[in-house]
Amino acid sequence: MSLLTAIILVPLLTALGLVFVPRNLRFGVRLVALASSALTLLLALGLFLRYDAAPAVDGFKFVQQIP
């Protein structure tokens, strides 16, 4: 899985998972949301740090192609 896909899917899957958690577990929901946000931040930071090393494809960097 590429970083671009992970940056999109982590918050989406977390939100879908949190839909099924009861409201009385507010602290747990907040903790899971915080962990998801931190993971997304780390993935985005990794993408940022690899920016200059990535080869350009038609003028774009980090292109994901679907077969």
N, C-alpha and C positions, 0 to 999 in steps of 0.2 A: 504494500500500500504506500502510495507516495505521500509526501508531507501535505500537499495540497488537499488530497482526499481526507487525510486525518484531521486537518484543521476544520474542515466542513463537518465531518461525521461525528467528532467527539461531542461538541455541544448539542448537535441534533439528537444523537442517541441518548445523551444524558437527559435532555428535556423529555424525550419520549419515555424514558425509564422513570423519571420523577412524577409523571402523570399518575402512576399507579401507587404512589406512596401516600398513606393517609396524612391528613393535615395536622394531626396531633404530634407528628414527628418533625416539628419545625426545625429543630437543631440539626437533625440528621439530613434533612433536605438542604439546609444551608451549607452543611459540611460537604455534601456531595457536589453541590453547585460550585463551591469554592475550589474543590479539587479538580473539577472539570475545567474551570476557568484557568487554573494554574497550569494544567496540562496543555491547554490550548495556547497559553502564553509561551510555554517552553517550546512547543512545536513551531510557533510563529518566529520565535527567536532563532531557532535552528535554521529556519528558512531564510531569515534575514542574514545570518552569518555566512550562509553558503551562496549568497547572491552573486558576488563577484567571481566566484570560481565556476559558476554554472555556465555552460556554453549557450550562446544565443541561437534560437531556432526561428528563422524568419523575423528577427528583430525582437522576439520575446524570450524571456527566461522562465524556467519552470513551467514548461508546456506539458500538459498531460493529454495524451491521445488515447481515445477509446477505440479498440479494434472493431 
